[in-house]
Amino acid sequence: MLKRWIFLVLVALGIGLAQAQVLPDFAELAEKQGGAVVNVSTTQVVLGQRYHGFPFDEDDPAFEFFKRFGPRMPGIPNMPREFENKSLGSGFIISQDGYILTNAHVVDGADEVVVKLTDKRELKAKVIGSDKRTDVALIKIEASGLPMVRLGDPAKLRVGEWVAAIGSPFGFENTVTAGIVSAKGRSLPQENFVPFIQTDVAINPGNSGGPLFNMKGEVVGINSQIYSRSGGYQGIAFAIPIDVAMEVQAQLRASGKISRGRIGVAIQEVTKELADSFGLGKVQGALVASVEKSGPADRAGIEAGDVILRFGDKAVGQSSDLPRIVGNTKPGTKAAMQVWRGGVARDLSVTVAEIQDEPAARNGRRGKSAEPAAANRLGLVLIEPTAEQKRQLGIRHGLVIDEVREGGRGELRRGDIILALTQRGTQTEVRTIEQFNGLLAKSDKDSNITLLVKRGDSQTFVTIKGGRD
């Protein structure tokens, strides 16, 4: 009995040692690569209101406390003034002369970008360009001899492989977290140009723009976003493959903007039922739901109901593959296509056009026209989004707030989307600037106006008291 007990103990110890031998050690990776990871802080000057003289903007956690419990200051109105919004993110150095990759949403709208190195130096950075479609931005600091990361091949990543992230979650610089690759080639809503790497690495606010490393210490992705119902880490994070990011930065470095191809089709996923009805041997391709009149696909003879199986030399395994393949095709290229129609494969040729994008953001500021845009009675400068922009934003209608002028509502911010206006119990969908201003003109300036506003992934109602004039 004693021998049996000793045997079981030895077996257990052996299993424990074997498990200990296969567990990864990230110490060397963190030591060698941490110096190339930076903290990116941004400042944006915005117009808003200070509540009864409190020295906090309405996003500050202290604002609600002082609003509810702080001393009242009679006679001091809510004064419109400029104040600063600050945010934090991460980035990593890709060249010794100071080029840094981060996320576009980290530097979007920033008036000042500051990079903090691990040696505690703080240097102002210039935004070379950013691309919202892939959420990649290229910034530059004036320095030399900087440590830089080594780049890996995301195609060689395997599901289940260990990976690590280094970044500044909640401002805690050079934080190392680790996990595994959960999936590859993930498609997310409104994200058609990135085959995301899904991981269970702990990613939190502030990690955005930081590198994802494989066990060789090579960067394989840029940590971009998380799936969360709480706003914090819940075990699902997404990274932009580094090869996608490097293609984007090459264009940004060369011209400050991104050129992408388009053919003018709306597509949908091919399900098992659709594949059977079309006589396809397996579930594959992108089903053409509609064709833009006189667009490249229309001129090429593509019809609604076609299933695109190949584009150029690449197979279209699923519908999400097509926007990436076409987007990466140089505009003006004549590309061969294979489509499935009437139970047979057909070969067609299409000349790729260019997506008409907004210019990439440079130096954190928008270009200025000769004449300033007019603000409405709420102090808002509005933009009517194009059909393509609506698709990107995930809306069917609405107006984007481009600027909040002096006297404008502090609750509203640049980038908010006004979806509807409600007055006296009647809600009206907002579609054009002319219509919106007409609704404002008809409103009683003594009555309240409620706006349905989309901000990021959430919607909220903002009530403007007295309709101000």
PLY file of the C-alpha trace (Angstrom):
ply
format ascii 1.0
element vertex 469
property float x
property float y
property float z
element edge 468
property int vertex1
property int vertex2
end_header
0.00 0.00 0.00
2.86 2.32 0.88
4.55 1.62 -2.45
1.31 2.36 -4.29
0.94 5.67 -2.45
4.54 6.65 -3.23
3.98 5.71 -6.87
0.87 7.93 -7.12
2.71 10.84 -5.50
5.57 10.49 -7.97
3.14 10.34 -10.88
1.40 13.49 -9.63
4.73 15.25 -9.24
5.73 14.16 -12.71
2.53 15.54 -14.19
3.04 18.79 -12.29
6.60 19.12 -13.55
5.52 18.34 -17.10
2.84 21.01 -16.91
5.31 23.47 -15.44
7.66 22.85 -18.34
5.06 23.73 -20.98
3.76 26.90 -19.31
5.15 29.96 -21.13
7.54 32.45 -19.59
7.00 36.03 -20.77
9.77 37.62 -18.72
12.34 37.72 -21.52
9.76 38.99 -24.02
8.73 41.81 -21.67
12.33 42.73 -20.92
13.46 42.84 -24.55
10.34 44.32 -26.19
8.91 46.59 -23.51
11.23 49.47 -24.40
9.64 49.80 -27.85
6.12 50.20 -26.41
5.00 53.76 -25.65
2.22 55.58 -23.87
0.19 57.88 -26.15
-1.73 60.73 -24.50
-3.93 63.14 -26.42
-5.54 66.48 -25.69
-8.56 67.87 -27.51
-9.80 71.40 -26.91
-13.61 71.46 -27.03
-16.34 73.94 -26.30
-18.64 73.09 -23.43
-20.00 74.38 -20.17
-18.72 74.41 -16.63
-21.48 73.66 -14.15
-21.82 76.54 -11.66
-18.11 77.25 -11.72
-16.94 73.68 -11.02
-13.48 73.12 -12.51
-14.49 69.83 -14.14
-15.86 68.92 -17.51
-18.92 66.72 -17.62
-16.92 63.59 -18.49
-14.85 63.86 -15.31
-15.92 61.39 -12.58
-15.75 64.28 -10.08
-18.36 66.26 -12.02
-21.38 64.20 -10.92
-20.19 64.18 -7.29
-19.81 67.96 -7.10
-23.01 68.50 -9.05
-24.97 66.51 -6.47
-23.12 67.27 -3.24
-20.92 70.30 -3.85
-21.71 73.84 -2.65
-24.06 75.87 -4.80
-22.83 79.24 -6.07
-25.89 81.43 -6.72
-25.51 83.99 -9.43
-22.78 82.10 -11.27
-24.32 80.78 -14.50
-23.17 77.85 -16.58
-20.45 79.59 -18.59
-19.55 78.33 -22.06
-15.79 78.06 -22.40
-13.05 76.00 -23.91
-11.77 73.07 -21.89
-9.55 70.08 -22.54
-10.51 66.45 -23.03
-7.61 64.11 -22.35
-7.33 60.44 -23.24
-4.74 57.70 -23.07
-3.70 54.90 -25.38
-0.68 52.88 -26.38
1.60 52.54 -29.39
4.84 50.94 -30.51
7.93 52.12 -32.35
8.49 50.65 -35.83
11.58 52.66 -36.84
14.58 54.03 -34.97
13.83 57.55 -36.23
10.49 57.75 -34.42
7.63 56.33 -36.51
4.99 54.84 -34.22
1.86 52.78 -34.90
-1.28 53.20 -32.82
-5.06 53.16 -33.31
-6.85 55.83 -35.31
-9.43 56.22 -32.53
-6.64 57.04 -30.06
-5.57 60.17 -31.96
-8.85 61.06 -33.70
-9.64 64.76 -33.26
-6.61 65.39 -31.06
-5.13 68.88 -30.94
-1.98 67.59 -29.25
-0.41 64.14 -29.09
2.34 63.36 -26.57
4.38 60.15 -26.54
5.94 58.97 -23.29
8.89 56.59 -23.65
9.97 54.01 -21.08
12.98 56.21 -20.23
10.40 58.81 -19.05
11.01 61.24 -21.93
7.85 62.94 -23.17
7.88 64.09 -26.80
5.22 65.78 -28.90
4.12 63.69 -31.87
2.87 64.63 -35.31
-0.01 62.64 -36.80
1.22 61.56 -40.23
-2.16 60.09 -41.10
-4.93 57.84 -39.86
-7.39 55.41 -41.40
-10.70 54.92 -39.61
-11.66 51.91 -41.72
-8.84 49.81 -40.28
-8.39 51.89 -37.09
-4.69 52.37 -37.83
-2.76 55.62 -37.31
0.86 56.54 -37.97
2.48 59.18 -35.77
6.05 60.52 -35.63
8.30 61.87 -32.88
11.60 63.65 -33.45
14.17 61.26 -32.01
16.84 58.82 -33.15
18.36 55.54 -32.04
15.06 54.38 -30.57
14.33 50.74 -29.72
11.96 49.21 -32.25
9.80 46.11 -32.44
10.34 43.10 -34.67
7.43 42.20 -36.94
5.99 38.71 -37.31
3.68 36.95 -39.74
0.05 36.76 -38.55
-0.64 34.06 -41.16
1.56 31.69 -39.16
-0.41 32.21 -35.94
-2.30 29.14 -34.79
-5.49 29.10 -32.76
-4.53 28.16 -29.21
-1.05 29.71 -29.48
0.17 31.88 -26.60
0.35 35.66 -27.20
1.07 38.67 -25.00
0.09 42.34 -24.99
2.04 45.29 -23.62
0.29 48.60 -23.12
-1.10 51.18 -20.70
-4.49 49.97 -19.42
-6.07 52.75 -17.34
-2.75 54.59 -17.62
-0.64 51.87 -15.96
2.35 52.01 -18.30
4.13 48.95 -19.70
1.59 46.48 -18.33
2.06 42.92 -19.65
-0.94 40.60 -20.07
-1.08 37.22 -21.78
-3.50 34.70 -23.23
-4.08 32.63 -26.33
-5.29 33.16 -29.88
-9.01 32.34 -29.73
-9.78 32.68 -33.45
-8.45 34.17 -36.68
-10.07 36.09 -39.51
-12.94 37.39 -37.43
-15.38 39.74 -39.16
-17.04 42.39 -37.00
-20.10 44.54 -37.82
-19.14 47.63 -39.83
-15.51 46.41 -39.98
-15.17 45.05 -43.52
-11.47 45.58 -44.15
-9.85 43.82 -41.19
-9.66 40.02 -40.57
-9.31 40.42 -36.81
-7.26 38.19 -34.53
-9.43 37.25 -31.56
-7.66 36.60 -28.25
-8.48 36.20 -24.57
-5.62 38.49 -23.57
-6.72 40.99 -20.90
-7.28 44.24 -22.86
-8.75 47.32 -21.19
-9.12 51.06 -21.97
-5.60 52.38 -22.53
-4.38 49.19 -24.24
-5.71 50.48 -27.57
-2.92 50.83 -30.12
-0.51 48.60 -28.22
1.25 45.57 -29.73
0.25 41.91 -29.61
3.34 39.67 -29.50
3.87 36.02 -30.35
6.21 33.91 -28.24
9.14 34.83 -30.49
8.77 38.45 -29.38
7.43 39.51 -32.77
4.49 41.88 -33.19
1.63 40.08 -34.91
-1.16 42.60 -34.28
-2.37 45.91 -32.87
-4.82 45.61 -29.98
-7.86 47.55 -31.15
-11.09 46.75 -29.36
-12.89 44.47 -26.93
-16.29 42.85 -26.77
-17.78 43.94 -23.48
-21.09 44.73 -21.88
-19.42 46.44 -18.94
-16.81 48.54 -20.75
-14.01 46.43 -19.26
-12.30 43.18 -20.13
-14.60 40.15 -20.47
-12.36 37.65 -22.20
-12.82 38.65 -25.84
-10.39 41.06 -27.50
-9.59 41.84 -31.12
-6.31 42.81 -32.77
-5.57 44.16 -36.26
-3.11 41.83 -38.06
0.23 43.60 -38.37
0.47 42.93 -42.12
-2.78 44.87 -42.63
-1.46 47.70 -40.44
1.87 47.87 -42.28
0.13 48.14 -45.66
-1.90 51.04 -44.29
1.10 52.81 -42.74
3.04 52.52 -46.00
0.31 54.47 -47.81
-0.02 56.96 -44.96
3.72 57.57 -44.94
3.80 58.02 -48.71
0.74 60.23 -49.20
-1.14 60.68 -45.91
-4.22 58.95 -47.31
-5.50 55.51 -48.24
-6.59 54.41 -51.71
-9.02 51.47 -51.87
-10.85 49.69 -54.64
-14.59 49.22 -55.09
-16.83 47.54 -57.68
-20.30 48.77 -56.63
-22.16 45.75 -55.26
-24.08 45.03 -52.07
-23.46 41.50 -50.85
-24.72 39.03 -48.29
-23.57 35.78 -46.76
-24.22 32.49 -48.58
-26.07 30.18 -46.17
-26.48 26.41 -46.51
-30.04 26.92 -47.74
-28.96 29.51 -50.34
-26.09 27.31 -51.52
-28.51 24.42 -52.03
-31.00 26.61 -53.91
-28.25 27.96 -56.21
-26.86 24.48 -56.86
-23.49 25.24 -55.24
-21.59 22.18 -54.09
-20.57 23.87 -50.83
-21.18 27.04 -48.85
-18.82 29.61 -50.37
-18.62 32.98 -52.08
-20.41 36.30 -51.72
-24.01 36.61 -52.91
-24.71 39.80 -54.85
-27.87 41.36 -53.41
-27.84 44.48 -55.60
-25.67 46.17 -58.21
-24.98 49.90 -58.37
-26.39 51.26 -61.59
-23.65 52.17 -64.09
-21.03 51.13 -61.53
-18.00 48.93 -62.30
-19.85 45.68 -61.56
-22.85 46.73 -63.66
-20.58 47.54 -66.60
-18.87 44.17 -66.16
-22.20 42.33 -66.46
-22.58 41.26 -62.84
-26.19 40.69 -61.81
-28.11 40.45 -58.55
-28.20 36.76 -57.63
-24.65 36.06 -58.83
-22.35 34.40 -56.32
-18.80 35.76 -56.60
-16.42 32.82 -56.13
-13.07 34.37 -57.10
-11.68 37.86 -57.48
-8.30 38.18 -59.17
-6.18 35.27 -57.98
-7.99 34.92 -54.62
-10.86 32.64 -53.71
-13.84 34.23 -51.94
-14.53 31.76 -49.15
-17.18 33.90 -47.47
-18.84 37.24 -48.10
-16.56 39.12 -45.69
-13.55 38.18 -47.83
-14.72 40.21 -50.83
-14.52 43.78 -49.39
-10.97 43.08 -48.17
-9.84 41.63 -51.48
-11.43 44.39 -53.58
-10.36 47.09 -51.13
-6.73 45.98 -51.42
-6.89 46.09 -55.22
-5.40 49.19 -56.79
-8.08 51.40 -58.40
-7.90 51.19 -62.18
-6.87 47.53 -62.13
-8.68 45.22 -64.54
-9.46 42.13 -62.47
-10.74 38.71 -63.49
-13.79 37.40 -61.64
-15.53 34.08 -61.42
-19.24 34.09 -60.60
-21.81 31.35 -60.18
-24.97 31.97 -62.21
-27.69 29.56 -63.30
-25.84 26.53 -62.00
-22.58 27.18 -63.87
-19.39 29.18 -63.24
-18.80 32.17 -65.53
-15.68 34.28 -66.04
-16.02 38.06 -66.15
-13.67 41.04 -66.05
-14.17 44.23 -64.01
-12.26 47.49 -63.82
-11.91 48.47 -60.15
-12.94 52.01 -59.16
-11.83 53.93 -56.07
-13.73 54.38 -52.83
-14.30 58.07 -52.29
-13.13 58.39 -48.69
-12.75 61.38 -46.44
-9.13 62.58 -46.48
-7.01 60.93 -43.81
-6.63 63.04 -40.70
-3.35 64.94 -40.61
-1.84 66.60 -37.56
-5.01 65.86 -35.62
-6.93 68.71 -37.29
-9.51 69.02 -39.99
-8.92 71.14 -43.05
-10.55 74.57 -42.99
-12.54 76.09 -45.81
-12.36 79.75 -46.76
-15.75 80.38 -45.15
-16.65 78.93 -41.74
-19.65 76.59 -41.77
-22.85 78.06 -40.37
-24.13 76.92 -36.99
-27.83 76.45 -36.29
-29.73 77.96 -33.38
-28.41 75.22 -31.08
-24.83 76.25 -31.86
-24.20 73.09 -33.89
-22.43 72.71 -37.23
-23.86 69.61 -38.87
-22.83 67.29 -41.70
-25.05 65.11 -43.87
-23.21 61.76 -44.12
-22.89 60.08 -47.51
-24.44 56.67 -48.18
-21.04 55.06 -47.67
-20.51 56.91 -44.39
-23.95 55.85 -43.19
-23.02 52.26 -43.89
-19.80 52.67 -41.92
-21.63 54.30 -39.02
-24.36 51.67 -39.01
-27.21 54.16 -39.51
-29.96 54.66 -42.07
-30.45 58.35 -41.35
-29.09 61.11 -39.15
-26.78 64.12 -39.04
-23.22 64.16 -37.71
-22.15 66.98 -35.38
-18.99 68.47 -36.89
-18.58 71.30 -34.41
-20.15 72.68 -31.23
-19.86 76.47 -31.37
-19.75 78.87 -28.44
-23.09 78.78 -26.69
-23.75 75.25 -27.96
-24.95 72.46 -25.74
-22.30 70.98 -23.45
-24.12 67.60 -23.53
-23.44 67.32 -27.26
-20.02 66.61 -28.76
-18.32 66.55 -32.10
-18.89 63.14 -33.68
-22.33 62.62 -32.09
-25.04 61.58 -34.55
-28.49 63.16 -34.21
-31.03 60.49 -35.20
-34.34 62.05 -34.23
-35.97 65.14 -32.72
-38.92 64.94 -30.30
-41.19 67.80 -29.32
-44.59 67.66 -27.64
-44.66 63.88 -27.86
-43.92 63.67 -31.58
-40.66 62.09 -32.69
-39.33 62.86 -36.16
-36.43 61.06 -37.81
-33.68 63.47 -38.84
-32.53 63.13 -42.45
-31.24 66.47 -43.81
-29.85 69.70 -42.38
-32.62 71.68 -44.07
-35.30 69.45 -42.52
-33.66 69.61 -39.06
-33.35 73.41 -39.13
-36.96 73.60 -40.30
-38.07 71.57 -37.30
-36.09 73.88 -35.03
-37.67 76.95 -36.62
-41.16 75.58 -35.95
-40.39 74.80 -32.32
-41.52 77.09 -29.53
-38.41 78.58 -27.92
-40.04 78.16 -24.49
-40.65 74.42 -24.94
-38.17 71.57 -24.56
-36.56 69.73 -27.46
-35.34 66.16 -27.05
-32.74 64.73 -29.42
-32.00 61.02 -29.89
-28.21 60.90 -30.15
-25.94 58.02 -31.17
-22.51 58.15 -29.54
-20.21 55.25 -30.36
-22.19 52.03 -29.93
-24.81 53.51 -27.61
-27.84 55.78 -28.00
-29.07 58.38 -25.54
-31.70 61.10 -25.33
-30.53 64.68 -24.73
-33.12 67.24 -23.68
-32.48 70.89 -24.48
-34.50 73.01 -22.12
-36.32 75.98 -23.49
-35.21 75.19 -27.02
-32.73 78.13 -26.64
-32.56 80.81 -29.28
0 1
1 2
2 3
3 4
4 5
5 6
6 7
7 8
8 9
9 10
10 11
11 12
12 13
13 14
14 15
15 16
16 17
17 18
18 19
19 20
20 21
21 22
22 23
23 24
24 25
25 26
26 27
27 28
28 29
29 30
30 31
31 32
32 33
33 34
34 35
35 36
36 37
37 38
38 39
39 40
40 41
41 42
42 43
43 44
44 45
45 46
46 47
47 48
48 49
49 50
50 51
51 52
52 53
53 54
54 55
55 56
56 57
57 58
58 59
59 60
60 61
61 62
62 63
63 64
64 65
65 66
66 67
67 68
68 69
69 70
70 71
71 72
72 73
73 74
74 75
75 76
76 77
77 78
78 79
79 80
80 81
81 82
82 83
83 84
84 85
85 86
86 87
87 88
88 89
89 90
90 91
91 92
92 93
93 94
94 95
95 96
96 97
97 98
98 99
99 100
100 101
101 102
102 103
103 104
104 105
105 106
106 107
107 108
108 109
109 110
110 111
111 112
112 113
113 114
114 115
115 116
116 117
117 118
118 119
119 120
120 121
121 122
122 123
123 124
124 125
125 126
126 127
127 128
128 129
129 130
130 131
131 132
132 133
133 134
134 135
135 136
136 137
137 138
138 139
139 140
140 141
141 142
142 143
143 144
144 145
145 146
146 147
147 148
148 149
149 150
150 151
151 152
152 153
153 154
154 155
155 156
156 157
157 158
158 159
159 160
160 161
161 162
162 163
163 164
164 165
165 166
166 167
167 168
168 169
169 170
170 171
171 172
172 173
173 174
174 175
175 176
176 177
177 178
178 179
179 180
180 181
181 182
182 183
183 184
184 185
185 186
186 187
187 188
188 189
189 190
190 191
191 192
192 193
193 194
194 195
195 196
196 197
197 198
198 199
199 200
200 201
201 202
202 203
203 204
204 205
205 206
206 207
207 208
208 209
209 210
210 211
211 212
212 213
213 214
214 215
215 216
216 217
217 218
218 219
219 220
220 221
221 222
222 223
223 224
224 225
225 226
226 227
227 228
228 229
229 230
230 231
231 232
232 233
233 234
234 235
235 236
236 237
237 238
238 239
239 240
240 241
241 242
242 243
243 244
244 245
245 246
246 247
247 248
248 249
249 250
250 251
251 252
252 253
253 254
254 255
255 256
256 257
257 258
258 259
259 260
260 261
261 262
262 263
263 264
264 265
265 266
266 267
267 268
268 269
269 270
270 271
271 272
272 273
273 274
274 275
275 276
276 277
277 278
278 279
279 280
280 281
281 282
282 283
283 284
284 285
285 286
286 287
287 288
288 289
289 290
290 291
291 292
292 293
293 294
294 295
295 296
296 297
297 298
298 299
299 300
300 301
301 302
302 303
303 304
304 305
305 306
306 307
307 308
308 309
309 310
310 311
311 312
312 313
313 314
314 315
315 316
316 317
317 318
318 319
319 320
320 321
321 322
322 323
323 324
324 325
325 326
326 327
327 328
328 329
329 330
330 331
331 332
332 333
333 334
334 335
335 336
336 337
337 338
338 339
339 340
340 341
341 342
342 343
343 344
344 345
345 346
346 347
347 348
348 349
349 350
350 351
351 352
352 353
353 354
354 355
355 356
356 357
357 358
358 359
359 360
360 361
361 362
362 363
363 364
364 365
365 366
366 367
367 368
368 369
369 370
370 371
371 372
372 373
373 374
374 375
375 376
376 377
377 378
378 379
379 380
380 381
381 382
382 383
383 384
384 385
385 386
386 387
387 388
388 389
389 390
390 391
391 392
392 393
393 394
394 395
395 396
396 397
397 398
398 399
399 400
400 401
401 402
402 403
403 404
404 405
405 406
406 407
407 408
408 409
409 410
410 411
411 412
412 413
413 414
414 415
415 416
416 417
417 418
418 419
419 420
420 421
421 422
422 423
423 424
424 425
425 426
426 427
427 428
428 429
429 430
430 431
431 432
432 433
433 434
434 435
435 436
436 437
437 438
438 439
439 440
440 441
441 442
442 443
443 444
444 445
445 446
446 447
447 448
448 449
449 450
450 451
451 452
452 453
453 454
454 455
455 456
456 457
457 458
458 459
459 460
460 461
461 462
462 463
463 464
464 465
465 466
466 467
467 468
